[in-house]
């Protein structure tokens, strides 16, 4: 069986239009999509939510208020109404009646919110290895942990480095170990004990432009592709970080290493510290 979980979430830019309905139905309204990879559903899901909107920290119960109508009729922000409902004590059964979302997913969402509530009760001066490790394993970002515990993102990062809680690089095995397969699709996870690859250095890291949205589309991705091609012409090895499955820059043959990861300070720095590239090119 496959040892990774992939989550795809569409991006809706409905706030940029006047008088548009926020209800989601069978007609297409999304302008782009993201793809995240993790070792469990919670990890991949929280990553994906951050990828869709850089202002979101993850499955955050404080973004929207509970509204049963929004739970019954899907909107572009229903996930955050669901998070708020779980935090207010709605049961999985009650939410199943309202949303008709499969109970398996609701149980996973509940795991995240239960842990979020635990984090809110943690004393900032007594954060242990186990508390931090478990948070990272179910997809909490440093910023998200910091908001729950009420300290800064950099303080969480420093503590994580002191406790040696760092992510491992895993390679996507497209054939579920049926025969040897070496791909350049990579992702970070805290649910691992070893790296799947070696890090010889001498790479140049290029950051992609992320999800398509109103005002940023394929032309920005083409800049990254042009950059990768020129680096290859000069004989340099390349690393691409992007999370948009629709782009050319995330094609398997465009770069030597492709990280399907968030483009955030935390993740880019984690990859930088592991890979030690010669330089980074921002788009």
ChimeraX attribute file (.defattr): number of C-alpha atoms within 10 A of each C-alpha:
attribute: neighborCount
match mode: 1-to-1
recipient: residues
	/A:1	7
	/A:2	11
	/A:3	12
	/A:4	18
	/A:5	15
	/A:6	15
	/A:7	18
	/A:8	18
	/A:9	16
	/A:10	18
	/A:11	20
	/A:12	23
	/A:13	16
	/A:14	17
	/A:15	11
	/A:16	9
	/A:17	8
	/A:18	7
	/A:19	8
	/A:20	9
	/A:21	11
	/A:22	18
	/A:23	14
	/A:24	16
	/A:25	10
	/A:26	5
	/A:27	6
	/A:28	8
	/A:29	16
	/A:30	16
	/A:31	15
	/A:32	20
	/A:33	21
	/A:34	27
	/A:35	25
	/A:36	26
	/A:37	26
	/A:38	27
	/A:39	22
	/A:40	18
	/A:41	19
	/A:42	23
	/A:43	27
	/A:44	22
	/A:45	26
	/A:46	24
	/A:47	26
	/A:48	28
	/A:49	26
	/A:50	20
	/A:51	28
	/A:52	26
	/A:53	14
	/A:54	13
	/A:55	9
	/A:56	15
	/A:57	20
	/A:58	24
	/A:59	26
	/A:60	22
	/A:61	21
	/A:62	12
	/A:63	15
	/A:64	16
	/A:65	15
	/A:66	21
	/A:67	13
	/A:68	14
	/A:69	12
	/A:70	20
	/A:71	23
	/A:72	15
	/A:73	14
	/A:74	15
	/A:75	17
	/A:76	19
	/A:77	16
	/A:78	22
	/A:79	20
	/A:80	21
	/A:81	22
	/A:82	27
	/A:83	24
	/A:84	22
	/A:85	22
	/A:86	22
	/A:87	20
	/A:88	13
	/A:89	10
	/A:90	15
	/A:91	14
	/A:92	19
	/A:93	13
	/A:94	10
	/A:95	20
	/A:96	16
	/A:97	12
	/A:98	15
	/A:99	19
	/A:100	13
	/A:101	13
	/A:102	11
	/A:103	14
	/A:104	10
	/A:105	14
	/A:106	20
	/A:107	14
	/A:108	16
	/A:109	21
	/A:110	22
	/A:111	14
	/A:112	24
	/A:113	21
	/A:114	14
	/A:115	15
	/A:116	21
	/A:117	14
	/A:118	13
	/A:119	22
	/A:120	15
	/A:121	10
	/A:122	15
	/A:123	10
	/A:124	16
	/A:125	8
	/A:126	8
	/A:127	14
	/A:128	13
	/A:129	14
	/A:130	11
	/A:131	14
	/A:132	19
	/A:133	18
	/A:134	14
	/A:135	20
	/A:136	21
	/A:137	19
	/A:138	25
	/A:139	26
	/A:140	24
	/A:141	24
	/A:142	23
	/A:143	22
	/A:144	22
	/A:145	22
	/A:146	20
	/A:147	15
	/A:148	17
	/A:149	21
	/A:150	15
	/A:151	14
	/A:152	14
	/A:153	17
	/A:154	13
	/A:155	14
	/A:156	21
	/A:157	19
	/A:158	12
	/A:159	16
	/A:160	18
	/A:161	11
	/A:162	11
	/A:163	14
	/A:164	11
	/A:165	16
	/A:166	17
	/A:167	21
	/A:168	20
	/A:169	22
	/A:170	23
	/A:171	21
	/A:172	19
	/A:173	19
	/A:174	14
	/A:175	12
	/A:176	13
	/A:177	11
	/A:178	9
	/A:179	9
	/A:180	10
	/A:181	12
	/A:182	12
	/A:183	15
	/A:184	19
	/A:185	20
	/A:186	20
	/A:187	23
	/A:188	23
	/A:189	24
	/A:190	20
	/A:191	19
	/A:192	14
	/A:193	10
	/A:194	10
	/A:195	15
	/A:196	12
	/A:197	13
	/A:198	9
	/A:199	11
	/A:200	9
	/A:201	12
	/A:202	14
	/A:203	20
	/A:204	20
	/A:205	26
	/A:206	24
	/A:207	19
	/A:208	25
	/A:209	24
	/A:210	25
	/A:211	26
	/A:212	24
	/A:213	16
	/A:214	12
	/A:215	6
	/A:216	12
	/A:217	16
	/A:218	15
	/A:219	10
	/A:220	15
	/A:221	24
	/A:222	16
	/A:223	15
	/A:224	21
	/A:225	22
	/A:226	13
	/A:227	17
	/A:228	25
	/A:229	16
	/A:230	12
	/A:231	17
	/A:232	15
	/A:233	10
	/A:234	9
	/A:235	9
	/A:236	15
	/A:237	19
	/A:238	22
	/A:239	22
	/A:240	26
	/A:241	26
	/A:242	26
	/A:243	28
	/A:244	26
	/A:245	18
	/A:246	15
	/A:247	19
	/A:248	15
	/A:249	29
	/A:250	23
	/A:251	14
	/A:252	13
	/A:253	12
	/A:254	19
	/A:255	24
	/A:256	18
	/A:257	21
	/A:258	26
	/A:259	25
	/A:260	21
	/A:261	26
	/A:262	26
	/A:263	20
	/A:264	13
	/A:265	10
	/A:266	16
	/A:267	17
	/A:268	18
	/A:269	13
	/A:270	16
	/A:271	21
	/A:272	15
	/A:273	10
	/A:274	17
	/A:275	19
	/A:276	18
	/A:277	19
	/A:278	13
	/A:279	12
	/A:280	17
	/A:281	13
	/A:282	10
	/A:283	12
